[in-house]
Amino acid sequence: QVQLVESGGGLVQPGGSLRLSCAASGSIFSFNSMGWYRQAPGKERELVANIHRGSTYYDDSVKGRFTISRANAENSVYLKMNSLKPEDTAVYYCNAGRYEGTWYYYWGQGTQVTVSS
């Protein structure tokens, strides 16, 4: 059974940095796509950043501040977040997908990021 485990969330002051990590266990295959979503209170879950076949995508709200990277051999994905703003406060979820004729998606349990002074 595939499990995604996130770590690295916490409380940080505006302008600070955090690095989120996500590691997959129980997987014998490599994911085609890995990324990060977030969900703030009262809002829908939204895609923050994604790596698919070596190409990266960033939501406009995080471009230039967040960097996604991946360690393929470890089925891991990371999100370095700089210049954090209060509006970045949310639960961040790791997402991984593999394609075998159709897409199969997996989710982590989420890690809280709070940006506040």
N, C-alpha and C positions, 0 to 999 in steps of 0.2 A: 504494500500500500504506500502510495506516494505521500510524503509529508513535506510541507514547506515551513521552515521555522525562521521567523524574523528576529532581529535583535538590533540594538543601537538607538532605540527611541529614548525620549526623555524630555526634561525641561531645559530650555535654553533661552537666553535673552535675545531680543531683537538684534540682528546683525551677526549673531553667532553661527556656529556650524555644527552639523551632526553628520554621522555616516551610518546609514542603515545597511544591514547585511541580511541576506536570505540564502539559506542553504537547503537543498533538497535531499531527502533521504528516502530509501526504499525504491529508488528509481534505477533501472538498469538501462534506460535509454536517455538520449540527450534531447532536451527541449528545443523546439524550433524557435520559440519566442519566450522571452522573460521580461518582466517589467514591474512597475510599481503603480498602484492606484492609491487614492486617499479618499476619506469620507469625513467631512466635518459635520458637527451636530446640525440636524435639520436639513442637510443637503444630500444630494445623490452622490454615489461613489463615482469618482472621475479618474481618468487615466492621467498620470503625471509624466511618466517616461517609460520607454519600451525599447528593447533591442530585438530586432527580427532579421535574421540572416545577415548580421553584421551592420545593419543600418539602424540608426537611432532616431527616436521621435521624442520630442519634448512638448508639453503643453506650453502655450505662450506665456503663461503666468510664471513659469520657472526657468525659461530659457535664459542662459547666461549665468544662472545661479546654481543650478543642479547639474550633476554629471552622473550618468548611469554607466556602469561597466559590468563586465561579466567574466567569470572564470569558467570556461566551458568544461574543462577537465573535472571540475568540482561541481558542476551543475549549480553554480552559485551566481547571485547577482547582487550588485551593490548600488547604493544611491548616496553620493556625496552631496550634501546640501549646504550651501554657503549663503551668506547675507539673508538669513532667515527673517521672515516677517510674521507678525501676529496672524495674518491670514493664511499662513502655512499650517497653522494648528489643525490637526486632524489625526485620525487613525490611519496609518499607512499599511497597505496590504501588498504583499508579494504575490505575483501572478506568474504562472508558467503554462505554456501551451505546447502541445505536440500535435503534428498532423499525420494521420494515418487514414487517408481517405475522407476523414472529417476531423474537425478540431476537438481535442480534449483539453480542458482547462483545469488547473489546480490553483488553490488559494491557501495562503498562510492565515494564521489566526489574527494577525494585525499587531502593530506596535504603535503606541501613542507618542505623538510628537506635539509638544506644547511650547509655543513661542510667546513668552511673556516677561515683562520686567517686574 
